Every structure is written in C-alpha cells, then in structure tokens.
Amino acid sequence: MNDLLTVDHLSITHRGETLVDDVSFAIPPGGRMGLIGESGSGKSLSALAITGLLPPAMTSTGSVVLAGRQVVGTPDRKLDRMRGNDVAVVFQEPLTALDPLMRVRDQIALPLKRRLRREGAAMDRGSIDAEILALLEQVRLPHPDELMHAYPHQMSGGQRQRIAIAMAAACRPRLLIADEPTTALDVTTQAEVLGLLDSLVRDLGMALLFISHDLPVVASIVDEVTVLRLGKIVEQGSVRSVFSSPGHDYTQSLLQAAKTFDDHLGDRA
Ligand SMILES: Nc1ncnc2c1ncn2[C@@H]1O[C@H](COP(=O)(O)OP(=O)(O)OP(=O)(O)O)[C@@H](O)[C@H]1O
C-alpha cells in the first residue's frame, strides 16, 4: 500500500542556518507517527513544511508527498485545496485557530461547508446545523445546542481545544497533525483530550502525526516515533522498541527526564 505521507530528505534553512536537516519518515493511511524532541528541535517547522505553511523567508529542499502530491516547491494557491481535504492541524493554543468575534456555530461552519461542497452534500442551514451538533457531540462537549451560540471567551481552555478539534474533524482530512495539542491544558483535561483524539482518529479513519516533547503522552497515542535533536533525526522506530531500548544517548536522556519527573510526582502523591 502507498504511504499517505512521505517526507524524504527534508531540510529547512533560514538565512544560511539549517533548522531541519535531512529528515525522512512516512505514514501509511490510518498510521500514527510521533515526532518527539525538546524545544527547538524542528518539530513544528517539519509540520509546517508538510502543510506548505513555512514562513516565506525559509527555504525547504527534499520532498514531501502528501496524498500523491508534492508539497515542496508548490505555489501556495495550489496547496489551498490540499489543506482541509488531505490535512488539518490542531495547534497547542486553541485561540490560534479560533476567531474571537465568531460564534462556535459559524467557526465550525466554515471548514464544514468546504467539505460538504466537495462531497456534493446538502448545504441548507438545517443540514449544516445538524452536522455541527453531531460534531460537538463527537468531541464530547456538553449542551452542544447552547454551546453553538457561544463565543470563544465564554469557554474554558479544554472546551476551546475541543472546538478546534471539531473544526479539524469537520474537514475529514486524511491526515491530522496535532502539534502539542494538550500542552496548554491542565493534567485532567489533557487526558480527556488525548482520549478524544485517539477515538476520533480511529472512528474517522485518519492518519495522525502527533508532535510533543512529552514522551508518555506520545507513547500512549502513536505506533511509531521519530526523535529529533537540533533538527536531525537521532532515532526512529516503533514506540515499543525506541522506548524499551533507546539506541541513542539523547533518547535515553529524554526518557530519564520523563521518569525523574514521574518519580517526583509520585513522591508528592
Ligand atoms: N519564524 C522563525 N524564524 C527563524 N527561526 C525560527 C522560526 N521558527 C522557528 N525557528 C527556529 O527553528 C528551530 C526549530 O524550531 P521549531 O519551532 O520547529 O522547534 P520545535 O521542536 O517545534 O520546538 P517547540 O517545542 O518549542 O515548539 C529553532 O531553532 C527555532 O528557533
């Protein structure tokens, strides 16, 4: 089976500095890959390159093929169709995805209408509202009929992230990129949102690229991991093999840091 996403020798430079250096990985349809590494290791830039959203001052070389289409070097207007159809992104901070002046219903309606148009489905107000209610239920938000009319500032951080996830799900993309989607949330909400992403990705048959510096979180949701350090891959393989016998000092130090953190939490319990 052909891979849905193939990143091949991707490098990203900015003013002569190499920020991502020769990164390669692939995700099959429905597959789940984690990108791990400490702050500044190039995780987010790699994700931006996949969606064709790198800042104009950056140059990318190598190849990113998503759903059979080359992204590197393709003009932005040609990539517009790909976004939403083939890939959608959930960011760390839900407010980046949400318009503060728009009610929840209208925010979700935008990506939803794009998909309904693509599918040739009914687009009257009643059909759209029914789809929005179903999406709000799918992301497990209470009282969806009331919440539809709320503004982002009237919701908690966890609720806003669920709305951002509903907007991504409204597109039914083949690949969902989640860039530190739980980092801004408290621990209980983190677990709920992680569980939600897990079931949504499965139910909608999406592939997942999950970006995080938090190893236990990554291990709980993906099958394969790519470990980045200073823009380079230092380790790659199944979660089981990388986490049970890390082959690189850097991965060992990440695992040790996660373990020490857990031990401290245990001491305080
Ligand atoms: N717009 C930009 N202009 C210049 N350099 C940038 C820009 N964005 C990122 N960088 C640099 O590129 C490198 C990789 O950044 P990137 O955001 O991909 O890291 P990351 O692994 O996602 O980190 P974090 O977990 O903090 O988001 C860093 O050295 C960063 O300073």
The ligand as a Gaussian input file, in Angstrom:
#p B3LYP/6-31G(d) Opt

LIG

0 1
 N        9.937000      32.016000      12.167000
 C       11.177000      31.634000      12.503000
 N       12.263000      32.359000      12.151000
 C       13.519000      31.979000      12.472000
 N       13.813000      30.837000      13.136000
 C       12.776000      30.060000      13.521000
 C       11.402000      30.400000      13.229000
 N       10.606000      29.419000      13.713000
 C       11.421000      28.524000      14.293000
 N       12.724000      28.897000      14.181000
 C       13.893000      28.165000      14.689000
 O       13.883000      26.862000      14.115000
 C       14.291000      25.874000      15.063000
 C       13.226000      24.804000      15.153000
 O       12.021000      25.382000      15.638000
 P       10.666000      24.553000      15.839000
 O        9.596000      25.551000      16.202000
 O       10.424000      23.674000      14.688000
 O       11.031000      23.663000      17.114000
 P       10.095000      22.716000      17.959000
 O       10.828000      21.423000      18.088000
 O        8.723000      22.654000      17.403000
 O       10.092000      23.448000      19.368000
 P        8.879000      23.785000      20.365000
 O        8.574000      22.506000      21.077000
 O        9.459000      24.833000      21.271000
 O        7.742000      24.303000      19.538000
 C       14.535000      26.633000      16.382000
 O       15.921000      26.844000      16.486000
 C       13.794000      27.928000      16.195000
 O       14.431000      28.968000      16.911000

